[in-house]
Each structure stands twice: as structure tokens, then as C-alpha cells.
């Protein structure tokens, strides 16, 4: 079971572009997340709990998804600013 869950988590992690998408994909695969101190910390499967950290998905690893979202937003802003700058140059 641990290998099965780990395989699903790896697939979901590769497809996800944010932490929320990661959790949504997990649920789409039929797995249930559980919380501890109001924070999603693992998977519940057949009345057993598996922590993300014990499955190789530490908090640092899942934060990579959030950083990629922030980076994508930052890049979008930079591209928009570059377009505005070019458009202003053309008008001058």
C-alpha cells in the first residue's frame, strides 16, 4: 500500500503546478488527505494514515510548488512590463 500511495503522489506532484492542484489531484485519484493542527499532513488510506514526510514529500519539497507559482507570476509581470516598455519606445 505504501508503494501504491507513493506512486500516486509522485504522479500528482509531477502534474501539479501549485500545492492546491497537488491536493486536488490526490483527491481525484481517490485518496483522502488528513489534517493535523489545521494543516494537511498526509493521506488516509483504508483507515491507515501516511504522513507526507514519511512518503518522501517533506514540507520543503511541497513548498517547491508554491515557489514555482510565485516565479510564474513574477515572470508574467516582467513580460508585461517589457511589452509596455517596448510600446512606449515605439510611441516616442
Beta strands, then each sheet from edge to edge (+ up, - down):
strand 1: 32-36
strand 2: 39-45
strand 3: 48-51
sheet 1: 1+ 2- 3+
end
